[in-house]
Amino acid sequence: MPAILQNVNNNQWFDKEMQMEFIDLRSDTVTLPTDEMRQAMANATVGDDVYGEDPTVNRLQEMMAELVGMEAGLFVASGTMGNVVAVLTHAGRGDEMLLGDLAHTFLYEGGAAAGLGGVHPHILPNEDDGTIDLDGIERAIRPENVHFPTSRLLCLEDTHNRCGGAAIGPEYLDAAARLAHSHGMAVHLDGARLFNASVALGIPAAQLTRSMDSVMICLSKGLGAPVGSVLCGTRSFIDRALRVRKVLGGGMRQAGIIAAAGVYALEKNIDRLKEDHANAARLAEGIDSIPGLRCTSHDGSKVPTNLVYFAVDGATVGDPSLNADVLSLRLRKRGVLANSLGSSNQMRMVTHIGISSADIEQSIAALRSAMEET
Ligand SMILES: Cc1ncc(COP(=O)(O)O)c(C=O)c1O
Protein backbone atom coordinates (compact mmCIF):
# COMPACT_ATOMS: atom_id res chain seq x y z
CA MET A 1 0.00 0.00 0.00
CA PRO A 2 -0.58 2.37 -1.55
CA ALA A 3 -1.03 0.29 -4.66
CA ILE A 4 -0.45 1.83 -8.05
CA LEU A 5 -3.71 2.34 -9.86
CA GLN A 6 -3.75 2.90 -13.56
CA ASN A 7 -6.56 3.21 -16.00
CA VAL A 8 -7.24 0.19 -18.21
CA ASN A 9 -10.25 -0.59 -20.40
CA ASN A 10 -11.58 2.91 -19.76
CA ASN A 11 -13.83 2.05 -16.83
CA GLN A 12 -11.80 -0.36 -14.76
CA TRP A 13 -8.88 0.21 -12.47
CA PHE A 14 -5.90 -2.08 -12.28
CA ASP A 15 -3.64 -2.63 -9.27
CA LYS A 16 -0.16 -3.41 -10.56
CA GLU A 17 1.02 -4.92 -7.27
CA MET A 18 -1.98 -7.17 -6.86
CA GLN A 19 -2.57 -7.80 -10.57
CA MET A 20 -6.25 -7.22 -10.03
CA GLU A 21 -9.00 -5.24 -11.73
CA PHE A 22 -11.19 -3.17 -9.45
CA ILE A 23 -14.87 -2.40 -9.34
CA ASP A 24 -14.69 1.24 -8.28
CA LEU A 25 -17.65 2.23 -6.10
CA ARG A 26 -15.88 5.06 -4.25
CA SER A 27 -17.74 7.83 -6.08
CA ASP A 28 -19.48 8.78 -9.31
CA THR A 29 -16.59 11.22 -9.82
CA VAL A 30 -14.33 8.33 -10.92
CA THR A 31 -16.08 7.86 -14.27
CA LEU A 32 -13.89 8.04 -17.37
CA PRO A 33 -14.85 9.55 -20.72
CA THR A 34 -15.96 7.01 -23.29
CA ASP A 35 -14.45 6.86 -26.78
CA GLU A 36 -17.47 8.74 -28.22
CA MET A 37 -17.17 11.46 -25.59
CA ARG A 38 -13.44 11.79 -26.32
CA GLN A 39 -14.28 12.06 -30.01
CA ALA A 40 -16.73 14.88 -29.30
CA MET A 41 -13.99 16.65 -27.32
CA ALA A 42 -11.43 16.23 -30.10
CA ASN A 43 -13.85 17.64 -32.67
CA ALA A 44 -15.02 20.60 -30.57
CA THR A 45 -15.02 24.06 -32.14
CA VAL A 46 -13.25 26.37 -29.70
CA GLY A 47 -12.41 30.04 -29.09
CA ASP A 48 -11.30 32.25 -26.20
CA ASP A 49 -13.99 31.91 -23.55
CA VAL A 50 -12.73 34.89 -21.52
CA TYR A 51 -13.76 36.93 -24.56
CA GLY A 52 -17.02 34.94 -24.61
CA GLU A 53 -15.95 33.51 -27.97
CA ASP A 54 -15.95 29.76 -27.38
CA PRO A 55 -19.01 28.41 -29.25
CA THR A 56 -18.95 25.06 -27.44
CA VAL A 57 -18.84 26.67 -23.98
CA ASN A 58 -21.66 29.01 -25.04
CA ARG A 59 -23.69 26.06 -26.29
CA LEU A 60 -23.17 24.12 -23.04
CA GLN A 61 -24.19 27.13 -20.93
CA GLU A 62 -27.32 27.68 -23.04
CA MET A 63 -28.28 23.99 -22.96
CA MET A 64 -27.95 23.79 -19.18
CA ALA A 65 -29.82 27.06 -18.62
CA GLU A 66 -32.65 25.76 -20.76
CA LEU A 67 -32.78 22.43 -18.91
CA VAL A 68 -33.15 24.19 -15.56
CA GLY A 69 -35.45 26.92 -16.90
CA MET A 70 -33.10 29.81 -16.15
CA GLU A 71 -31.86 32.73 -18.26
CA ALA A 72 -28.13 32.03 -18.35
CA GLY A 73 -25.35 29.64 -17.38
CA LEU A 74 -21.66 29.86 -16.51
CA PHE A 75 -19.18 27.03 -17.06
CA VAL A 76 -16.94 26.53 -14.02
CA ALA A 77 -14.10 24.15 -13.24
CA SER A 78 -15.80 22.18 -10.46
CA GLY A 79 -18.84 21.87 -8.24
CA THR A 80 -16.98 23.54 -5.41
CA MET A 81 -16.10 26.49 -7.64
CA GLY A 82 -19.73 26.76 -8.77
CA ASN A 83 -21.02 26.84 -5.19
CA VAL A 84 -18.36 29.32 -4.06
CA VAL A 85 -19.00 31.63 -7.03
CA ALA A 86 -22.73 31.47 -6.27
CA VAL A 87 -22.33 32.29 -2.57
CA LEU A 88 -19.90 35.13 -3.26
CA THR A 89 -22.21 36.57 -5.92
CA HIS A 90 -25.30 36.46 -3.69
CA ALA A 91 -23.65 37.55 -0.43
CA GLY A 92 -20.88 39.84 0.79
CA ARG A 93 -18.58 40.14 3.79
CA GLY A 94 -20.47 39.89 7.08
CA ASP A 95 -23.59 38.54 5.40
CA GLU A 96 -24.96 35.23 6.61
CA MET A 97 -25.93 32.10 4.70
CA LEU A 98 -28.24 29.49 6.22
CA LEU A 99 -27.45 25.89 5.30
CA GLY A 100 -27.74 22.33 6.56
CA ASP A 101 -25.14 20.86 8.90
CA LEU A 102 -24.63 18.03 6.39
CA ALA A 103 -24.42 20.29 3.32
CA HIS A 104 -21.45 19.74 1.02
CA THR A 105 -20.88 23.51 1.09
CA PHE A 106 -20.56 23.40 4.87
CA LEU A 107 -18.58 20.15 5.22
CA TYR A 108 -16.35 19.79 2.21
CA GLU A 109 -15.53 23.09 0.54
CA GLY A 110 -12.61 24.15 2.72
CA GLY A 111 -14.64 26.88 4.39
CA ALA A 112 -14.31 28.81 1.12
CA ALA A 113 -17.42 30.98 1.54
CA ALA A 114 -16.07 32.32 4.85
CA GLY A 115 -12.39 32.15 3.95
CA LEU A 116 -12.61 33.86 0.57
CA GLY A 117 -15.82 35.85 0.82
CA GLY A 118 -16.29 36.58 4.54
CA VAL A 119 -19.75 34.99 4.38
CA HIS A 120 -20.84 33.72 7.78
CA PRO A 121 -22.26 30.15 7.77
CA HIS A 122 -25.25 29.57 10.04
CA ILE A 123 -25.95 25.86 10.14
CA LEU A 124 -29.26 24.18 10.88
CA PRO A 125 -29.87 20.44 11.30
CA ASN A 126 -30.55 18.50 8.11
CA GLU A 127 -33.50 16.12 8.38
CA ASP A 128 -32.93 12.53 7.19
CA ASP A 129 -34.59 13.39 3.87
CA GLY A 130 -32.13 16.21 3.17
CA THR A 131 -34.52 19.05 3.97
CA ILE A 132 -34.16 21.68 6.70
CA ASP A 133 -37.16 22.27 8.94
CA LEU A 134 -38.96 25.38 7.65
CA ASP A 135 -39.84 26.65 11.15
CA GLY A 136 -36.16 26.28 12.03
CA ILE A 137 -35.24 28.39 9.00
CA GLU A 138 -37.79 31.03 9.96
CA ARG A 139 -36.45 31.20 13.53
CA ALA A 140 -32.86 31.46 12.27
CA ILE A 141 -33.47 34.44 9.99
CA ARG A 142 -32.07 37.53 11.74
CA PRO A 143 -34.18 40.58 12.43
CA GLU A 144 -32.70 43.93 11.46
CA ASN A 145 -30.31 44.78 14.31
CA VAL A 146 -26.84 46.28 14.31
CA HIS A 147 -25.55 43.34 16.38
CA PHE A 148 -26.48 40.69 13.82
CA PRO A 149 -25.09 39.61 10.48
CA THR A 150 -27.57 40.11 7.63
CA SER A 151 -29.36 36.90 6.60
CA ARG A 152 -28.78 37.01 2.86
CA LEU A 153 -28.83 33.48 1.45
CA LEU A 154 -30.36 30.04 1.96
CA CYS A 155 -28.39 27.10 0.47
CA LEU A 156 -30.14 23.79 -0.25
CA GLU A 157 -28.81 20.55 -1.80
CA ASP A 158 -30.63 18.13 -4.15
CA THR A 159 -29.94 15.24 -4.29
CA HIS A 160 -28.53 15.41 -0.80
CA ASN A 161 -25.21 13.60 -0.67
CA ARG A 162 -24.78 12.99 3.09
CA CYS A 163 -28.50 12.31 3.48
CA GLY A 164 -28.22 9.12 1.45
CA GLY A 165 -28.73 10.71 -1.96
CA ALA A 166 -32.23 11.83 -0.96
CA ALA A 167 -34.17 13.40 -3.84
CA ILE A 168 -35.99 16.47 -2.54
CA GLY A 169 -39.22 17.27 -4.39
CA PRO A 170 -40.47 20.63 -5.72
CA GLU A 171 -43.05 21.17 -2.97
CA TYR A 172 -40.38 21.56 -0.29
CA LEU A 173 -38.06 23.57 -2.54
CA ASP A 174 -40.89 25.96 -3.46
CA ALA A 175 -41.96 26.38 0.18
CA ALA A 176 -38.39 27.02 1.37
CA ALA A 177 -37.88 29.58 -1.41
CA ARG A 178 -41.18 31.35 -0.58
CA LEU A 179 -40.04 31.66 3.02
CA ALA A 180 -36.55 32.93 2.13
CA HIS A 181 -37.86 35.37 -0.48
CA SER A 182 -40.41 36.78 1.95
CA HIS A 183 -37.43 37.85 4.09
CA GLY A 184 -35.51 39.29 1.14
CA MET A 185 -33.10 36.34 0.96
CA ALA A 186 -31.91 34.52 -2.15
CA VAL A 187 -31.85 30.71 -2.52
CA HIS A 188 -28.98 28.75 -4.08
CA LEU A 189 -29.36 25.06 -4.88
CA ASP A 190 -26.32 22.76 -4.86
CA GLY A 191 -27.60 20.49 -7.60
CA ALA A 192 -24.36 18.57 -8.09
CA ARG A 193 -26.66 15.58 -8.79
CA LEU A 194 -29.78 17.51 -9.84
CA PHE A 195 -30.49 15.14 -12.74
CA ASN A 196 -30.39 12.15 -10.39
CA ALA A 197 -33.18 13.86 -8.45
CA SER A 198 -35.12 14.69 -11.60
CA VAL A 199 -34.85 11.12 -12.95
CA ALA A 200 -35.69 9.54 -9.56
CA LEU A 201 -38.75 11.77 -9.10
CA GLY A 202 -39.78 11.45 -12.76
CA ILE A 203 -40.08 15.21 -13.27
CA PRO A 204 -38.14 17.73 -15.39
CA ALA A 205 -35.16 19.36 -13.69
CA ALA A 206 -36.76 22.76 -14.28
CA GLN A 207 -39.58 21.81 -11.92
CA LEU A 208 -37.03 21.45 -9.12
CA THR A 209 -35.33 24.75 -9.87
CA ARG A 210 -38.36 26.93 -10.69
CA SER A 211 -38.22 28.79 -7.35
CA MET A 212 -34.43 28.89 -7.02
CA ASP A 213 -32.35 32.00 -7.67
CA SER A 214 -29.34 29.94 -8.74
CA VAL A 215 -28.36 26.31 -9.20
CA MET A 216 -25.05 24.53 -9.71
CA ILE A 217 -25.01 21.23 -11.62
CA CYS A 218 -21.96 18.93 -11.94
CA LEU A 219 -21.04 17.34 -15.27
CA SER A 220 -18.33 15.12 -13.85
CA LYS A 221 -20.42 12.98 -11.52
CA GLY A 222 -23.21 10.71 -12.78
CA LEU A 223 -23.23 12.48 -16.15
CA GLY A 224 -19.79 11.02 -16.86
CA ALA A 225 -17.87 14.05 -18.17
CA PRO A 226 -14.23 14.39 -17.08
CA VAL A 227 -14.46 17.92 -15.69
CA GLY A 228 -16.73 20.88 -15.08
CA SER A 229 -19.96 22.19 -13.63
CA VAL A 230 -22.42 24.87 -14.73
CA LEU A 231 -23.88 27.61 -12.53
CA CYS A 232 -27.23 28.97 -13.72
CA GLY A 233 -29.36 31.95 -12.76
CA THR A 234 -30.76 35.19 -14.15
CA ARG A 235 -28.74 37.05 -16.81
CA SER A 236 -27.78 39.77 -14.33
CA PHE A 237 -26.74 37.19 -11.68
CA ILE A 238 -24.54 35.38 -14.20
CA ASP A 239 -22.99 38.68 -15.35
CA ARG A 240 -21.93 39.32 -11.76
CA ALA A 241 -20.87 35.68 -11.26
CA LEU A 242 -18.60 35.99 -14.31
CA ARG A 243 -16.57 38.63 -12.49
CA VAL A 244 -16.31 36.46 -9.35
CA ARG A 245 -15.22 33.46 -11.43
CA LYS A 246 -12.50 35.60 -13.05
CA VAL A 247 -11.28 36.86 -9.67
CA LEU A 248 -11.02 33.25 -8.44
CA GLY A 249 -8.82 32.44 -11.45
CA GLY A 250 -11.58 30.46 -13.14
CA GLY A 251 -11.58 32.26 -16.50
CA MET A 252 -10.58 29.54 -18.98
CA ARG A 253 -9.59 30.05 -22.59
CA GLN A 254 -10.24 27.33 -25.22
CA ALA A 255 -12.43 25.53 -22.70
CA GLY A 256 -14.68 24.16 -25.43
CA ILE A 257 -12.45 21.07 -25.43
CA ILE A 258 -13.83 20.14 -22.02
CA ALA A 259 -17.25 21.77 -22.46
CA ALA A 260 -17.81 19.40 -25.43
CA ALA A 261 -17.83 16.48 -22.99
CA GLY A 262 -20.53 18.31 -21.03
CA VAL A 263 -22.64 18.86 -24.16
CA TYR A 264 -22.28 15.16 -24.99
CA ALA A 265 -23.22 14.21 -21.40
CA LEU A 266 -26.38 16.34 -21.46
CA GLU A 267 -27.43 14.82 -24.78
CA LYS A 268 -26.68 11.17 -23.97
CA ASN A 269 -26.26 10.50 -20.26
CA ILE A 270 -29.27 11.89 -18.39
CA ASP A 271 -31.87 9.19 -19.03
CA ARG A 272 -29.46 6.37 -18.27
CA LEU A 273 -29.14 7.57 -14.64
CA LYS A 274 -32.12 5.32 -13.93
CA GLU A 275 -29.79 2.34 -14.51
CA ASP A 276 -27.50 3.65 -11.75
CA HIS A 277 -30.51 3.98 -9.45
CA ALA A 278 -31.65 0.43 -10.19
CA ASN A 279 -28.13 -0.86 -9.54
CA ALA A 280 -28.01 1.07 -6.26
CA ALA A 281 -31.37 -0.37 -5.18
CA ARG A 282 -30.16 -3.91 -5.90
CA LEU A 283 -26.89 -3.23 -4.06
CA ALA A 284 -28.83 -1.95 -1.03
CA GLU A 285 -31.02 -5.06 -1.07
CA GLY A 286 -27.88 -7.24 -1.14
CA ILE A 287 -26.25 -5.26 1.68
CA ASP A 288 -29.31 -5.58 3.89
CA SER A 289 -29.26 -9.37 3.41
CA ILE A 290 -25.72 -9.62 4.89
CA PRO A 291 -25.46 -10.07 8.68
CA GLY A 292 -23.62 -7.13 10.29
CA LEU A 293 -24.47 -4.64 7.51
CA ARG A 294 -27.43 -2.25 7.42
CA CYS A 295 -28.35 0.38 4.88
CA THR A 296 -28.80 3.78 6.46
CA SER A 297 -30.74 5.46 3.70
CA HIS A 298 -33.54 7.58 5.19
CA ASP A 299 -36.07 5.13 3.83
CA GLY A 300 -34.54 1.91 5.11
CA SER A 301 -33.08 -0.13 2.28
CA LYS A 302 -35.00 1.90 -0.32
CA VAL A 303 -32.10 3.85 -1.73
CA PRO A 304 -33.55 6.83 -3.62
CA THR A 305 -30.77 7.48 -6.14
CA ASN A 306 -27.18 6.32 -6.70
CA LEU A 307 -25.59 6.76 -3.25
CA VAL A 308 -25.66 3.75 -0.92
CA TYR A 309 -24.68 4.44 2.68
CA PHE A 310 -24.50 1.57 5.13
CA ALA A 311 -23.42 0.87 8.72
CA VAL A 312 -20.93 -1.85 9.64
CA ASP A 313 -21.53 -3.64 12.94
CA GLY A 314 -18.84 -6.29 13.43
CA ALA A 315 -20.03 -7.08 16.95
CA THR A 316 -23.24 -8.64 15.64
CA VAL A 317 -21.16 -11.19 13.70
CA GLY A 318 -18.82 -11.85 16.66
CA ASP A 319 -15.96 -9.60 15.50
CA PRO A 320 -16.00 -6.21 17.29
CA SER A 321 -12.78 -5.17 15.51
CA LEU A 322 -14.53 -5.41 12.14
CA ASN A 323 -15.33 -1.77 11.40
CA ALA A 324 -15.75 0.27 8.21
CA ASP A 325 -11.98 0.78 7.78
CA VAL A 326 -11.28 -2.96 8.10
CA LEU A 327 -14.12 -3.85 5.75
CA SER A 328 -12.85 -1.37 3.17
CA LEU A 329 -9.41 -3.06 3.19
CA ARG A 330 -10.97 -6.52 2.97
CA LEU A 331 -13.04 -5.40 0.00
CA ARG A 332 -9.98 -3.99 -1.72
CA LYS A 333 -8.33 -7.44 -1.52
CA ARG A 334 -11.42 -8.76 -3.27
CA GLY A 335 -11.26 -6.19 -6.07
CA VAL A 336 -13.89 -3.73 -4.82
CA LEU A 337 -13.11 -0.10 -3.92
CA ALA A 338 -15.44 1.65 -1.48
CA ASN A 339 -15.02 4.58 0.91
CA SER A 340 -15.09 4.16 4.67
CA LEU A 341 -16.50 7.16 6.52
CA GLY A 342 -14.17 6.33 9.41
CA SER A 343 -15.36 7.01 12.94
CA SER A 344 -19.06 6.90 12.10
CA ASN A 345 -18.51 3.26 11.10
CA GLN A 346 -20.39 3.86 7.90
CA MET A 347 -19.40 3.11 4.33
CA ARG A 348 -20.52 4.57 1.03
CA MET A 349 -20.83 2.88 -2.33
CA VAL A 350 -21.80 4.87 -5.41
CA THR A 351 -23.15 3.50 -8.69
CA HIS A 352 -22.32 5.18 -11.99
CA ILE A 353 -21.87 4.72 -15.73
CA GLY A 354 -18.82 2.48 -15.22
CA ILE A 355 -20.72 -0.04 -13.06
CA SER A 356 -22.75 -2.88 -14.58
CA SER A 357 -25.38 -5.06 -12.92
CA ALA A 358 -22.82 -7.90 -12.99
CA ASP A 359 -20.41 -5.65 -11.03
CA ILE A 360 -23.15 -5.18 -8.44
CA GLU A 361 -23.62 -8.94 -7.97
CA GLN A 362 -19.84 -9.35 -7.69
CA SER A 363 -19.67 -6.55 -5.12
CA ILE A 364 -22.45 -8.11 -3.01
CA ALA A 365 -20.58 -11.42 -3.08
CA ALA A 366 -17.34 -9.64 -2.09
CA LEU A 367 -19.14 -7.91 0.80
CA ARG A 368 -20.55 -11.21 2.02
CA SER A 369 -17.20 -12.95 1.86
CA ALA A 370 -15.40 -9.98 3.50
CA MET A 371 -17.87 -10.01 6.40
CA GLU A 372 -17.33 -13.76 6.86
CA GLU A 373 -13.50 -13.60 6.78
CA THR A 374 -12.01 -14.80 10.06
C1 LIG B 1 -23.43 17.64 -3.25
C2 LIG B 1 -22.09 18.05 -3.78
N1 LIG B 1 -21.87 19.34 -4.05
C3 LIG B 1 -20.70 19.77 -4.54
C4 LIG B 1 -19.67 18.88 -4.79
C5 LIG B 1 -18.35 19.41 -5.28
O1 LIG B 1 -18.00 19.00 -6.55
P1 LIG B 1 -16.45 19.02 -7.02
O2 LIG B 1 -15.85 17.78 -6.47
O3 LIG B 1 -16.55 19.03 -8.52
O4 LIG B 1 -15.83 20.25 -6.48
C6 LIG B 1 -19.86 17.52 -4.52
C7 LIG B 1 -18.78 16.55 -4.79
O5 LIG B 1 -18.82 15.40 -4.45
C8 LIG B 1 -21.10 17.09 -4.00
O6 LIG B 1 -21.33 15.80 -3.69
The ligand as a MOL file (V3000), in Angstrom:
LIG
                    3D

  0  0  0     0  0            999 V3000
M  V30 BEGIN CTAB
M  V30 COUNTS 16 16 0 0 0
M  V30 BEGIN ATOM
M  V30 1 C -23.4340 17.6400 -3.2530 0
M  V30 2 C -22.0930 18.0480 -3.7790 0
M  V30 3 N -21.8720 19.3370 -4.0490 0
M  V30 4 C -20.6970 19.7710 -4.5430 0
M  V30 5 C -19.6670 18.8830 -4.7890 0
M  V30 6 C -18.3460 19.4150 -5.2820 0
M  V30 7 O -17.9960 19.0010 -6.5530 0
M  V30 8 P -16.4550 19.0170 -7.0200 0
M  V30 9 O -15.8460 17.7770 -6.4670 0
M  V30 10 O -16.5480 19.0270 -8.5180 0
M  V30 11 O -15.8250 20.2480 -6.4830 0
M  V30 12 C -19.8610 17.5200 -4.5250 0
M  V30 13 C -18.7770 16.5510 -4.7890 0
M  V30 14 O -18.8210 15.4030 -4.4480 0
M  V30 15 C -21.1040 17.0860 -4.0000 0
M  V30 16 O -21.3310 15.8020 -3.6900 0
M  V30 END ATOM
M  V30 BEGIN BOND
M  V30 1 1 1 2
M  V30 2 1 2 3
M  V30 3 2 2 15
M  V30 4 2 3 4
M  V30 5 1 4 5
M  V30 6 1 5 6
M  V30 7 2 5 12
M  V30 8 1 6 7
M  V30 9 1 7 8
M  V30 10 2 8 9
M  V30 11 1 8 10
M  V30 12 1 8 11
M  V30 13 1 12 13
M  V30 14 1 12 15
M  V30 15 2 13 14
M  V30 16 1 15 16
M  V30 END BOND
M  V30 END CTAB
M  END
